[in-house]
Structures are given as C-alpha cells and as structure tokens.
Amino acid sequence: MRLKNIEMMDIVIVGKGPAGLSCAITARMRGLEALIIAPPKTTSWLAKTEQIDNYPGLPKTSGADLLAAFEAQAREMGVTQREGLVRQILPTDNGFMLLVESDVIETKTIVLAMGAARPQLLPGEEELVGMGVSYCATCDGMLYRGKRLGVLSASEEGAEETLFLVKLAESLDYFSLKKHETNVLPVTVKVIGEQPQSLRREAGSIVVTTKTGEHSYDGVFIFRNAVSLGMLLPDLATEGSFIPVDRGMRTNVPGVFAAGDCTGKPLQVAKAVGEGNVAAISAAEYLAAH
Ligand SMILES: Cc1cc2nc3c(=O)[nH]c(=O)nc-3n(C[C@H](O)[C@H](O)[C@H](O)COP(=O)(O)OP(=O)(O)OC[C@H]3O[C@@H](n4cnc5c(N)ncnc54)[C@H](O)[C@@H]3O)c2cc1C
C-alpha cells in the first residue's frame, strides 16, 4: 500500500453527524486543532430526517437544515474537514494513525462519531483482507495490473471508484451488494446480476459464490460507505454493534473516545450532541495530562 500526506492533529473526529460536529465545535472552543473526516456524500442519519420536533429551541426543523447549521458553525469556528472513509486506525508511539483512502493522518486523540450504520460482512471476507481482498482502489489497484478482478460495491461511489481499476485490469466483473446505478461503468465491465454470498480462497484465487454459481478472480475489491468496528480498530471493545463508554465517553483504548449513536441507544440528536460535547472535553483533558 502506498501512503502519503502525513499530518499531526490534536483530535480527529470520525463522522460528520450531530455527534461529530458538536465534538468539533467544543474542541475548537478548547483551542484544539480539530479535523473532522466523513465520506463526501452525506450519510448522517440526521440528513434523512424530514422533521425534528424534540431538539430544544428549534421545533419543526428539517434534519437537513439542522445538520447544515451545525456544519456552518463548525466551519466558522475553524474546524478542518476532510472527505473520505476512515478505513483503519493503528496505534503509534505518539497517538494514532488513521488510514483514509491512500493517505495517513496522525493524531494524538480520536473521537469515533460514526453513527449506528454497520456493514454486513460476507462470510469469509474478514479472513481474506490483505490476501486478495482490498477496500481501496487507489491504494492497492496497481498490485493487480493485468489481472482478473471482481468488484463488490454497495453504491454509485463504488461504481466510480471501479473506473480506476478498469484501466488496470485484464478483465473486471461487477457485483452490486445493494441496488444502485451502474451506468458509469464502460461496456467492457461485466455486470453480474446476482448477489455475492460468500468469499473463499482457492488455489491462489479468490472465489465469489452467488446463488447459482462461483466466480474466480486474482483480486476482489469491496466498496461500502462504512467499515465494521472490528476492522476499524481491532483492540476496541464492542457490545454487539455499539461501543461501550464511561461517563467521559472514554472507550477501553486510552486516547480514543466515542459519541452519538455508535455508543448505543437512545438514538437521538440531543444525546449525540451532548455526548460529542463531553467527548471533546475529555479529549482536551487527556491531551493536557499527556
Ligand atoms: C428517519 C429518521 C428519523 C429520525 N428522527 C429523529 C427525531 O425525530 N429526533 C431525534 O432526536 N433523532 C431522530 N433520528 C435519529 C438521529 O438522526 C440520530 O440519532 C443522529 O443523527 C445520530 O447522530 P450521530 O452523529 O451519532 O450519527 P450520524 O448522524 O449517523 O452520523 C454518522 C457520521 O459518521 C460518518 N461515518 C461512518 N463511518 C465512517 C468512517 N469509517 N469514516 C468516516 N466517517 C464515517 C457518516 O458518514 C456520518 O457522517 C432519526 C433518524 C432517522 C434515520
């Protein structure tokens, strides 16, 4: 994997919903260099909420308007933003490294504010990561120049990322994990109209099984808009699909905090905003103590 753009932040916030934006605002109030990272297309649940009636002071507000107001305030306060999916977090001597597409970002603390949406992994997928299964076309695509590739994609953005691979691959088959437009793909791409069901490695190839058959590739790329907690930070304790935290929003990993829907129920904007605020204060205290 080719890595570039090393930066060092006080606090990196993963997710741009109400929890992440509230955290970023308080972090700036505390004088911290804050960076917020989220995919380019808005996937905050708040954006999907037609009307919010229980957020204090702002009755009958549309979710999209409330989110836009949070974001404008964060921007005005000097929060740096970066588009991309955080794929992995690795501990370092000084803090953490986050892998975002083909870049690395270094930070002293992290706040996970990724909401409640979690991807459903395919049977066999986790064991094959780095052994023929990849999540990043620009990072790993060159390794598969002139090879037979399979792409498993959940969205239009995945179809767009596939275009980079089309130029390199000898042949490319495309599977949709969820229904989405694929008309950006050139005619040379074979769109398989069946859902992938599992992955396995056999005689140096990755085999994708569907209901009626098996498809063999030199490499398989999987594009989704979310990452499973186990793959994001392997040492992170989880309870089901949620992250347990104490009253200071501290996870079991020192320097890593969590806020909002990803810490568990109730899944509500006011709770997400409050937890984001607490997480920023705890991160500031952690930085002062270390
Ligand atoms: C239809 C609907 C109606 C609702 N109605 C109400 C209501 O009336 N009142 C109420 O209080 N609540 C309501 N909610 C719930 C509310 O929207 C959520 O509780 C709130 O949005 C949670 O905020 P959050 O910041 O924790 O997560 P989200 O708003 O989901 O934001 C998560 C962010 O994390 C990002 N992300 C995820 N993974 C990664 C990654 N690996 N790298 C980088 N970024 C990542 C996402 O792109 C997104 O930006 C409703 C939700 C829905 C879906």
The ligand as a Gaussian input file, in Angstrom:
#p B3LYP/6-31G(d) Opt

LIG

0 1
 C      -35.729000       8.576000       9.545000
 C      -35.089000       9.021000      10.835000
 C      -35.813000       9.867000      11.699000
 C      -35.228000      10.310000      12.893000
 N      -35.942000      11.153000      13.695000
 C      -35.369000      11.638000      14.826000
 C      -36.078000      12.578000      15.665000
 O      -37.206000      12.993000      15.381000
 N      -35.437000      13.034000      16.773000
 C      -34.174000      12.644000      17.132000
 O      -33.636000      13.114000      18.138000
 N      -33.493000      11.743000      16.352000
 C      -34.057000      11.237000      15.229000
 N      -33.364000      10.337000      14.436000
 C      -32.048000       9.851000      14.899000
 C      -30.888000      10.838000      14.613000
 O      -30.855000      11.175000      13.243000
 C      -29.580000      10.197000      15.077000
 O      -29.685000       9.856000      16.453000
 C      -28.396000      11.149000      14.888000
 O      -28.240000      11.517000      13.530000
 C      -27.122000      10.471000      15.399000
 O      -26.022000      11.302000      15.182000
 P      -24.538000      10.700000      15.046000
 O      -23.664000      11.891000      14.830000
 O      -24.250000       9.799000      16.183000
 O      -24.571000       9.759000      13.754000
 P      -24.957000      10.090000      12.239000
 O      -25.821000      11.291000      12.175000
 O      -25.496000       8.836000      11.655000
 O      -23.564000      10.455000      11.545000
 C      -22.568000       9.477000      11.370000
 C      -21.443000      10.053000      10.535000
 O      -20.331000       9.144000      10.528000
 C      -19.828000       9.005000       9.202000
 N      -19.054000       7.763000       9.113000
 C      -19.447000       6.480000       9.366000
 N      -18.419000       5.628000       9.231000
 C      -17.337000       6.388000       8.902000
 C      -15.964000       6.083000       8.641000
 N      -15.495000       4.834000       8.709000
 N      -15.148000       7.115000       8.297000
 C      -15.595000       8.404000       8.251000
 N      -16.884000       8.737000       8.504000
 C      -17.731000       7.746000       8.829000
 C      -21.099000       9.074000       8.367000
 O      -20.800000       9.330000       7.014000
 C      -21.777000      10.260000       9.060000
 O      -21.192000      11.480000       8.616000
 C      -33.926000       9.881000      13.249000
 C      -33.201000       9.036000      12.380000
 C      -33.779000       8.614000      11.192000
 C      -32.990000       7.721000      10.264000

